[in-house]
Amino acid sequence: MHLSMDAVVGARHCHGLPVKRSVVTACFASPSHLRRRLHQAKQGDTRQVQRCRRAVQVSATIAEAPVEVHKVSQDGYEVSQESLSGSRRRLTVTAPAKQCQKAWRKMIKQARKTVKTPGFRDMKSVSEATLLPFLGGELGAKAAAVEELIKNLPPEVVSLSANAISESIEPELTDEMVQAFDVAKPFTYRLVFDLEPTLTWKQPYQGMKVEITAVGDDESDRAKVAQEIMQVRKKKGGLKVVQGRGLQLGDAALIDFDAKRSDTGEEFPGAKRRKTHMDTDSADMQFLPGVGQKMIGMKVGESRQIQLTLPDNFEPAPLRGVDVTCTVGVTELFEYDLPELDDDLAEEVAPGSGGVQGLQTQLLRMQNAKTAQDNEEAVDEALMDTVVHLAQCDVPYSMVKEMGQQEYQARLHTAQAKREITYEQAMQLATAESLENWTQKNLEMLQGLIKRQMAFEHIFAAEGLTLSDKEIQQEYDEAARDFTEHEQEFDADRLREQAVEMLKAPKIIRWLRDNCEITMLPARA
């Protein structure tokens, strides 16, 4: 959420303050009005054109544009298109003098309706010379006329930009270009935009093979239950200071901890801690995988550098395989004074469990269910990753920016809902600079999300999958209720679009499960 520059300029006019930015910049800093008008023009002249920016063109419906395409319209417009890079295009439009005159007259006519000039009741009699100062002088009036000129896009612009992503359209205009506007001469302006990307497949997705390693099995489930019971005993027991020996498995300690990337020396965010409690049985979750094992033998007052390589299942994914240097110092060392695991303790922990055996059975049943769910989710993730790997398309950066904004806002919303950050902190993070930095750091992930959306759109349509109105409404109502409960505004159309996307994914996953070869490998020891 931010105050737009146009709003600031408007406020300065209202309070009689000097405007600190040029009129041209004020008119064209945000090209959203041009995007909307181009979109409206396309709807009016080429209704068959798909406007959904995630619409998939599986066959080569967008031919690669030649270096330059040139057209001359019946109205005297000259339009040329040139390829920049990838799907990026530039249109150069030259409007004839008669169109410039028409735009100027229309701008003046509109100004006479809206501008209030002191001393004149009938604005129709106000001369252009008298009116210009109220439009920002000659440059401001020319900028308004240019804006009016670009509103009336010729059919040639519409036809050449029919497959454009509307949100990517940006005018290339400078103060000098607008200053050169003359009603007696042709005027040239340029628009740059991205084409909707084309999706192709490296190989057919039908019958694709997916191989995954199980997250867990009965043996690992029993081990986790044993760990859980041990944690219960530790909570019920006490700690005793250890002297004369080093750290052993099962001990606890107060430690100083720091972690940096071995290649760059960059500190891990939030990794630095001082005199923090560590349990060797849960050190891999508390700190980094492998830390607890490599601390064995450390004594009070000792410091040690530990070299680790993050495993291939580490989260977040970009850090998988990264070498890490940890610096660990032991401040105090403890061992647990554990109570015996008997029926009384079992009943205290889980009333009605039926003693130790009943507690173990109950915990194992819960762990089995969790492992089964984790394995199902691992299959889903593997299917989605494979689809992204098979899908091919050149993702324009305008789509990446759009996806980045959605993901960034969603994460801020989630963090605020979970009370991980305050409303004030969310507002501090909701800046264009923070968004751009986050987008750049997550570029590969965002490109993958876009490819997955496009691939899923194709599969959904190609395989004849459908959604009912009832399903969509229920999903929309639930999402809207979530925003309302947190007193947050939302775009109803966009929310409904997201509801549809959310519902499509499970149906596509189910189709892939039924039509692909899935191999589940045994869990790792």
C-alpha positions as CSV (number, residue, x, y, z in Angstrom):
1,M,0.0,0.0,0.0
2,H,1.5,3.3,-1.0
3,L,0.5,6.9,-1.9
4,S,0.8,7.3,-5.7
5,M,2.9,10.2,-7.1
6,D,-0.2,11.4,-9.0
7,A,-2.0,11.8,-5.7
8,V,0.9,13.8,-4.3
9,V,0.9,16.1,-7.4
10,G,-2.9,16.5,-7.0
11,A,-2.4,17.5,-3.4
12,R,0.2,20.1,-4.3
13,H,-2.2,21.7,-6.8
14,C,-5.0,21.8,-4.2
15,H,-2.7,23.6,-1.7
16,G,-1.1,26.0,-4.1
17,L,2.3,24.4,-3.8
18,P,4.7,24.2,-6.7
19,V,4.7,20.9,-8.6
20,K,8.1,19.3,-8.2
21,R,7.9,16.8,-11.2
22,S,7.3,17.5,-14.8
23,V,3.8,17.4,-16.2
24,V,4.8,14.7,-18.7
25,T,6.1,12.5,-16.0
26,A,2.9,13.0,-14.0
27,C,0.8,11.9,-17.0
28,F,2.8,8.9,-18.0
29,A,4.7,7.6,-14.9
30,S,1.9,5.0,-14.5
31,P,0.6,3.6,-17.8
32,S,-2.4,1.9,-16.3
33,H,-4.8,4.1,-18.2
34,L,-3.2,3.2,-21.5
35,R,-3.4,-0.5,-20.6
36,R,-7.0,-0.2,-19.8
37,R,-7.8,1.6,-23.0
38,L,-5.8,-0.8,-25.1
39,H,-7.7,-3.6,-23.4
40,Q,-11.0,-1.9,-24.1
41,A,-10.0,-1.4,-27.7
42,K,-9.1,-5.0,-28.1
43,Q,-12.4,-6.1,-26.6
44,G,-14.3,-3.9,-29.0
45,D,-12.4,-4.9,-32.2
46,T,-11.1,-8.4,-31.5
47,R,-13.5,-10.1,-29.1
48,Q,-12.2,-13.5,-29.9
49,V,-8.8,-12.6,-28.4
50,Q,-8.2,-14.3,-25.0
51,R,-7.4,-11.7,-22.3
52,C,-6.5,-14.0,-19.5
53,R,-2.7,-13.6,-19.1
54,R,-2.5,-17.2,-18.0
55,A,-4.3,-18.5,-21.1
56,V,-2.2,-21.2,-22.8
57,Q,-1.5,-21.3,-26.4
58,V,-0.3,-24.9,-26.9
59,S,0.2,-24.7,-30.6
60,A,2.3,-22.0,-32.2
61,T,-0.6,-19.6,-32.6
62,I,1.8,-16.6,-32.1
63,A,4.2,-16.7,-34.9
64,E,7.6,-15.3,-34.1
65,A,7.5,-11.7,-35.2
66,P,9.9,-10.7,-37.8
67,V,12.4,-7.9,-37.1
68,E,9.9,-5.3,-38.3
69,V,6.3,-5.2,-39.4
70,H,5.0,-2.0,-41.1
71,K,1.4,-1.0,-41.7
72,V,-0.3,2.2,-43.0
73,S,-3.9,2.7,-42.0
74,Q,-6.7,4.2,-43.9
75,D,-6.7,7.2,-41.5
76,G,-3.0,7.9,-42.3
77,Y,-1.5,6.2,-39.2
78,E,1.9,4.5,-39.7
79,V,2.5,1.6,-37.4
80,S,5.6,-0.6,-37.2
81,Q,6.5,-3.4,-34.8
82,E,10.0,-4.6,-33.9
83,S,11.3,-7.5,-31.9
84,L,13.4,-6.5,-28.9
85,S,14.3,-9.6,-26.8
86,G,12.4,-12.9,-26.4
87,S,8.7,-12.0,-26.3
88,R,9.3,-8.2,-25.9
89,R,8.0,-6.0,-28.7
90,R,7.9,-2.3,-29.5
91,L,5.3,-0.5,-31.6
92,T,6.1,2.8,-33.1
93,V,3.0,4.7,-34.0
94,T,3.0,7.9,-36.1
95,A,-0.3,9.8,-36.0
96,P,-1.1,12.1,-38.9
97,A,-1.5,15.9,-38.3
98,K,-5.3,15.7,-38.6
99,Q,-5.4,13.2,-35.7
100,C,-3.2,15.5,-33.7
101,Q,-5.6,18.4,-34.4
102,K,-8.6,16.2,-33.4
103,A,-6.9,15.2,-30.2
104,W,-6.1,18.9,-29.3
105,R,-9.6,20.1,-30.0
106,K,-11.1,17.3,-27.9
107,M,-8.7,18.0,-25.0
108,I,-9.6,21.7,-25.1
109,K,-13.3,20.9,-25.2
110,Q,-13.0,18.6,-22.2
111,A,-10.9,21.2,-20.3
112,R,-13.6,23.8,-20.8
113,K,-16.0,21.5,-19.1
114,T,-13.9,20.7,-16.1
115,V,-11.5,23.7,-15.5
116,K,-12.9,26.6,-13.5
117,T,-11.5,29.9,-14.6
118,P,-12.0,33.0,-12.3
119,G,-14.1,35.7,-13.9
120,F,-15.8,33.5,-16.5
121,R,-19.2,32.0,-16.2
122,D,-19.4,30.6,-19.7
123,M,-16.2,28.6,-20.3
124,K,-17.0,28.2,-24.0
125,S,-15.9,31.8,-24.5
126,V,-12.5,31.3,-22.7
127,S,-9.7,31.5,-25.2
128,E,-7.0,28.8,-25.4
129,A,-4.4,31.2,-24.2
130,T,-6.4,31.9,-21.1
131,L,-7.0,28.2,-20.5
132,L,-3.5,26.9,-20.9
133,P,-2.1,28.1,-17.5
134,F,-4.8,26.1,-15.8
135,L,-3.6,23.0,-17.7
136,G,0.0,23.2,-16.5
137,G,1.1,25.6,-19.2
138,E,1.9,24.7,-22.8
139,L,3.7,21.5,-21.8
140,G,0.9,20.4,-19.6
141,A,-1.6,21.0,-22.4
142,K,0.5,19.1,-24.9
143,A,0.8,16.2,-22.5
144,A,-3.0,16.1,-22.1
145,A,-3.4,16.2,-25.9
146,V,-0.9,13.4,-26.3
147,E,-2.8,11.4,-23.8
148,E,-6.0,12.0,-25.7
149,L,-4.3,11.0,-28.9
150,I,-3.1,7.7,-27.5
151,K,-6.6,6.9,-26.2
152,N,-7.8,6.6,-29.7
153,L,-5.7,3.6,-30.8
154,P,-6.0,2.8,-34.5
155,P,-7.0,-0.8,-35.5
156,E,-3.4,-1.4,-36.6
157,V,-2.1,-1.0,-33.1
158,V,-4.8,-3.3,-31.8
159,S,-4.1,-6.0,-34.4
160,L,-0.4,-5.9,-33.8
161,S,-0.8,-6.0,-30.0
162,A,-3.7,-8.5,-29.9
163,N,-1.6,-11.1,-28.1
164,A,0.0,-8.6,-25.7
165,I,-0.1,-8.9,-21.9
166,S,-2.1,-5.8,-21.1
167,E,-0.3,-5.2,-17.8
168,S,3.1,-5.1,-19.6
169,I,2.2,-2.3,-22.0
170,E,4.3,0.8,-21.3
171,P,4.5,4.1,-23.3
172,E,8.0,5.3,-24.1
173,L,7.6,9.1,-23.9
174,T,9.9,11.9,-22.7
175,D,9.4,15.6,-22.0
176,E,11.2,16.4,-25.2
177,M,9.0,14.1,-27.3
178,V,5.8,15.7,-25.8
179,Q,7.3,19.2,-26.2
180,A,7.7,18.5,-29.9
181,F,3.9,17.9,-30.3
182,D,2.5,20.2,-33.0
183,V,-1.1,20.1,-34.3
184,A,0.2,20.9,-37.7
185,K,2.7,17.9,-37.8
186,P,2.5,14.1,-37.4
187,F,3.3,12.9,-33.9
188,T,5.3,9.7,-33.2
189,Y,5.0,7.7,-30.0
190,R,6.1,4.2,-28.9
191,L,4.6,1.4,-26.9
192,V,6.5,-1.6,-25.5
193,F,4.9,-4.8,-24.3
194,D,5.3,-8.5,-23.8
195,L,3.5,-11.2,-25.9
196,E,1.5,-13.9,-24.2
197,P,4.0,-16.8,-23.9
198,T,3.5,-20.0,-25.8
199,L,3.6,-23.3,-23.9
200,T,5.2,-26.4,-25.4
201,W,6.2,-29.8,-23.9
202,K,9.6,-31.5,-24.0
203,Q,7.7,-34.8,-24.0
204,P,4.0,-35.7,-23.5
205,Y,2.8,-35.4,-19.9
206,Q,0.4,-38.3,-20.4
207,G,2.0,-41.4,-18.8
208,M,4.9,-39.5,-17.4
209,K,7.0,-41.4,-14.8
210,V,7.6,-40.1,-11.3
211,E,9.9,-41.6,-8.7
212,I,9.9,-40.4,-5.1
213,T,11.4,-41.6,-1.9
214,A,8.9,-42.2,0.9
215,V,9.0,-39.7,3.7
216,G,8.7,-42.4,6.3
217,D,7.7,-46.0,7.0
218,D,6.7,-48.2,10.0
219,E,10.3,-48.3,11.3
220,S,10.8,-44.6,11.1
221,D,7.3,-44.0,12.7
222,R,8.3,-46.2,15.7
223,A,11.5,-44.3,16.1
224,K,9.6,-41.0,16.1
225,V,7.2,-42.3,18.7
226,A,10.1,-43.3,20.9
227,Q,11.5,-39.8,20.5
228,E,8.2,-38.3,21.4
229,I,7.9,-40.4,24.5
230,M,11.4,-39.4,25.4
231,Q,10.5,-35.7,25.1
232,V,7.5,-36.4,27.4
233,R,9.8,-37.9,30.0
234,K,12.3,-35.0,29.7
235,K,9.5,-32.5,30.3
236,K,8.4,-34.4,33.4
237,G,12.0,-34.8,34.6
238,G,14.7,-32.3,35.6
239,L,18.2,-31.2,34.6
240,K,21.5,-31.8,36.5
241,V,24.7,-29.9,35.8
242,V,27.4,-32.1,34.2
243,Q,31.0,-31.8,35.2
244,G,34.2,-33.6,34.2
245,R,33.0,-34.9,30.8
246,G,32.0,-33.8,27.3
247,L,28.6,-33.6,25.6
248,Q,26.8,-36.9,25.0
249,L,23.7,-37.8,23.0
250,G,20.7,-37.2,25.2
251,D,22.3,-34.2,27.0
252,A,21.2,-30.6,27.0
253,A,23.4,-27.5,26.9
254,L,23.4,-23.7,26.8
255,I,25.3,-22.7,23.7
256,D,26.4,-19.8,21.6
257,F,25.7,-20.4,17.9
258,D,26.4,-18.8,14.6
259,A,26.1,-20.0,11.0
260,K,27.5,-18.6,7.7
261,R,27.7,-19.8,4.1
262,S,31.1,-21.2,3.5
263,D,31.4,-19.8,0.0
264,T,30.3,-16.2,0.6
265,G,30.6,-15.7,4.4
266,E,27.0,-14.4,4.4
267,E,25.3,-14.9,7.8
268,F,22.1,-17.0,7.9
269,P,19.2,-14.8,8.9
270,G,18.2,-15.5,12.5
271,A,20.9,-18.1,13.0
272,K,23.0,-16.1,15.5
273,R,22.1,-17.0,19.1
274,R,23.6,-16.5,22.6
275,K,23.2,-18.8,25.6
276,T,20.3,-20.6,24.0
277,H,19.0,-24.0,25.2
278,M,19.9,-27.0,23.0
279,D,18.8,-30.6,23.3
280,T,21.0,-33.0,21.4
281,D,17.9,-35.1,20.5
282,S,16.2,-32.1,18.7
283,A,19.3,-30.1,17.6
284,D,18.7,-30.9,13.9
285,M,15.3,-29.2,14.1
286,Q,16.4,-26.4,16.5
287,F,19.5,-25.4,14.5
288,L,20.8,-27.2,11.4
289,P,20.8,-30.9,10.4
290,G,24.0,-32.6,11.7
291,V,24.9,-30.0,14.4
292,G,24.1,-32.1,17.4
293,Q,26.1,-35.1,16.2
294,K,29.2,-33.0,15.5
295,M,29.1,-31.4,18.9
296,I,29.6,-34.7,20.7
297,G,32.5,-34.5,23.1
298,M,32.5,-30.7,23.6
299,K,33.1,-29.5,27.1
300,V,32.1,-26.4,28.9
301,G,34.1,-23.4,27.7
302,E,35.0,-25.1,24.4
303,S,34.4,-23.6,21.0
304,R,34.3,-25.5,17.7
305,Q,33.9,-24.8,14.0
306,I,31.6,-27.3,12.3
307,Q,31.4,-27.8,8.6
308,L,28.0,-28.9,7.2
309,T,26.4,-29.5,3.8
310,L,22.6,-28.9,3.9
311,P,20.7,-32.0,2.8
312,D,18.6,-32.3,-0.4
313,N,15.3,-32.1,1.5
314,F,16.3,-28.9,3.4
315,E,13.8,-26.0,3.4
316,P,13.9,-23.5,1.9
317,A,14.9,-25.3,-1.3
318,P,17.4,-22.7,-2.6
319,L,19.7,-23.6,0.3
320,R,19.9,-27.4,-0.5
321,G,23.4,-28.5,-1.0
322,V,24.9,-25.3,0.4
323,D,28.1,-25.7,2.5
324,V,27.7,-24.0,5.9
325,T,30.3,-23.1,8.6
326,C,28.9,-23.1,12.1
327,T,30.7,-21.7,15.2
328,V,29.5,-23.3,18.4
329,G,30.5,-22.6,22.0
330,V,29.3,-24.5,25.0
331,T,28.4,-22.4,28.1
332,E,26.8,-25.0,30.3
333,L,26.2,-28.7,30.1
334,F,23.3,-30.7,31.6
335,E,22.0,-34.3,31.7
336,Y,18.4,-35.3,32.3
337,D,17.0,-36.9,35.4
338,L,14.3,-38.9,33.8
339,P,11.2,-40.5,35.4
340,E,10.5,-44.1,34.7
341,L,8.0,-44.7,31.9
342,D,5.2,-46.6,33.6
343,D,1.4,-46.8,33.4
344,D,0.9,-44.0,35.8
345,L,3.0,-41.6,33.7
346,A,1.2,-42.8,30.6
347,E,-2.2,-42.0,32.1
348,E,-1.0,-38.6,33.3
349,V,0.2,-37.7,29.8
350,A,-2.8,-39.2,27.9
351,P,-5.8,-40.0,30.2
352,G,-7.7,-43.0,29.1
353,S,-4.8,-44.3,27.0
354,G,-4.7,-47.6,28.9
355,G,-1.1,-47.4,30.2
356,V,2.3,-47.5,28.4
357,Q,1.2,-49.9,25.7
358,G,-2.0,-47.9,25.0
359,L,0.0,-44.7,24.8
360,Q,2.5,-46.2,22.4
361,T,-0.3,-47.6,20.2
362,Q,-2.1,-44.2,20.2
363,L,1.0,-42.3,19.3
364,L,2.0,-44.8,16.6
365,R,-1.5,-44.5,15.0
366,M,-1.2,-40.7,14.9
367,Q,2.3,-40.9,13.4
368,N,1.2,-43.5,10.8
369,A,-1.5,-41.1,9.7
370,K,0.9,-38.2,9.5
371,T,3.5,-40.2,7.5
372,A,0.8,-41.3,5.1
373,Q,-0.3,-37.7,4.5
374,D,3.3,-36.6,4.1
375,N,3.9,-39.3,1.5
376,E,0.8,-38.2,-0.4
377,E,2.0,-34.6,-0.3
378,A,5.4,-35.8,-1.5
379,V,3.7,-37.5,-4.5
380,D,1.8,-34.3,-5.3
381,E,4.9,-32.2,-5.1
382,A,6.8,-34.6,-7.4
383,L,4.0,-34.6,-9.9
384,M,4.0,-30.8,-10.0
385,D,7.8,-30.6,-10.2
386,T,7.8,-33.0,-13.1
387,V,5.1,-31.1,-15.0
388,V,7.1,-27.9,-14.6
389,H,10.2,-29.7,-15.8
390,L,8.4,-30.9,-19.0
391,A,6.7,-27.6,-19.7
392,Q,8.7,-25.1,-21.9
393,C,8.0,-21.4,-22.3
394,D,9.8,-18.1,-22.3
395,V,8.3,-16.3,-19.2
396,P,8.2,-12.5,-19.6
397,Y,9.3,-10.5,-16.7
398,S,6.0,-8.6,-16.6
399,M,4.3,-11.9,-15.6
400,V,7.0,-12.6,-13.0
401,K,6.4,-9.2,-11.5
402,E,2.6,-9.9,-11.4
403,M,3.2,-13.3,-9.8
404,G,5.8,-11.8,-7.4
405,Q,3.3,-9.2,-6.2
406,Q,0.6,-11.8,-5.6
407,E,3.0,-14.1,-3.7
408,Y,4.6,-11.3,-1.7
409,Q,1.2,-9.9,-0.6
410,A,0.0,-13.4,0.2
411,R,3.0,-14.1,2.5
412,L,2.6,-10.8,4.3
413,H,-1.1,-11.6,4.8
414,T,-0.2,-15.0,6.2
415,A,2.5,-13.7,8.4
416,Q,0.1,-11.1,9.8
417,A,-2.7,-13.6,10.3
418,K,-0.3,-15.9,12.2
419,R,0.8,-12.9,14.3
420,E,4.4,-13.3,13.2
421,I,4.4,-9.6,12.2
422,T,2.3,-6.7,13.2
423,Y,0.2,-4.5,10.9
424,E,2.7,-1.7,11.2
425,Q,5.6,-4.1,10.2
426,A,3.5,-5.4,7.3
427,M,3.1,-1.8,6.1
428,Q,6.8,-1.2,6.4
429,L,7.5,-4.3,4.2
430,A,4.8,-3.4,1.7
431,T,7.1,-1.1,-0.4
432,A,8.0,-1.3,-4.1
433,E,11.7,-1.7,-3.2
434,S,11.0,-4.6,-0.8
435,L,8.8,-6.3,-3.4
436,E,11.4,-5.9,-6.2
437,N,14.2,-7.3,-3.9
438,W,12.0,-10.2,-3.0
439,T,11.1,-10.9,-6.6
440,Q,14.7,-10.8,-7.7
441,K,15.7,-13.3,-5.0
442,N,12.9,-15.6,-5.9
443,L,13.0,-15.3,-9.6
444,E,13.4,-19.0,-10.4
445,M,10.6,-20.0,-8.0
446,L,8.2,-17.5,-9.5
447,Q,9.0,-18.6,-13.1
448,G,8.3,-22.2,-12.0
449,L,4.9,-21.1,-10.5
450,I,4.0,-19.4,-13.8
451,K,5.0,-22.4,-15.8
452,R,3.0,-24.7,-13.5
453,Q,-0.1,-22.5,-13.8
454,M,0.2,-22.5,-17.6
455,A,0.8,-26.2,-17.7
456,F,-2.1,-26.9,-15.4
457,E,-4.4,-24.6,-17.5
458,H,-3.5,-26.7,-20.5
459,I,-4.0,-30.1,-18.8
460,F,-7.4,-28.9,-17.3
461,A,-8.7,-27.9,-20.7
462,A,-7.1,-30.7,-22.8
463,E,-8.4,-33.4,-20.6
464,G,-11.9,-32.0,-20.3
465,L,-11.9,-31.4,-16.5
466,T,-14.6,-29.1,-15.1
467,L,-15.7,-27.2,-12.0
468,S,-19.2,-26.7,-10.8
469,D,-20.6,-23.3,-9.9
470,K,-21.3,-24.6,-6.3
471,E,-17.7,-25.6,-5.8
472,I,-16.4,-22.2,-7.0
473,Q,-18.9,-20.3,-4.8
474,Q,-18.0,-22.3,-1.7
475,E,-14.3,-21.7,-2.2
476,Y,-14.8,-18.0,-2.9
477,D,-17.0,-17.6,0.3
478,E,-14.4,-19.2,2.5
479,A,-11.6,-17.0,1.1
480,A,-13.7,-13.8,1.4
481,R,-14.6,-14.7,5.0
482,D,-10.9,-15.0,5.8
483,F,-10.1,-11.5,4.4
484,T,-13.2,-10.1,6.2
485,E,-12.3,-11.6,9.6
486,H,-8.8,-9.9,9.3
487,E,-10.4,-6.6,8.2
488,Q,-8.5,-6.6,4.9
489,E,-9.8,-5.4,1.5
490,F,-9.8,-7.6,-1.5
491,D,-10.6,-7.6,-5.2
492,A,-13.7,-9.7,-5.6
493,D,-12.9,-10.6,-9.3
494,R,-9.3,-11.5,-8.5
495,L,-10.4,-13.6,-5.5
496,R,-12.9,-15.5,-7.5
497,E,-10.1,-16.2,-10.1
498,Q,-7.9,-17.4,-7.3
499,A,-10.7,-19.6,-6.0
500,V,-11.0,-21.3,-9.5
501,E,-7.2,-21.8,-9.6
502,M,-7.3,-23.4,-6.1
503,L,-10.0,-25.8,-7.1
504,K,-8.4,-26.7,-10.4
505,A,-5.1,-27.9,-8.9
506,P,-6.5,-30.9,-6.9
507,K,-8.5,-32.1,-9.9
508,I,-5.4,-31.9,-12.1
509,I,-3.3,-33.7,-9.5
510,R,-5.9,-36.5,-9.2
511,W,-5.9,-36.8,-13.0
512,L,-2.1,-37.0,-13.0
513,R,-2.2,-39.7,-10.3
514,D,-4.6,-41.8,-12.4
515,N,-2.7,-41.4,-15.6
516,C,1.0,-41.4,-14.6
517,E,3.4,-44.1,-13.4
518,I,4.3,-43.4,-9.8
519,T,7.1,-45.3,-8.0
520,M,7.5,-44.9,-4.2
521,L,11.0,-45.9,-3.1
522,P,11.6,-47.0,0.5
523,A,12.3,-44.3,3.1
524,R,16.0,-43.6,3.8
525,A,17.5,-45.0,6.9
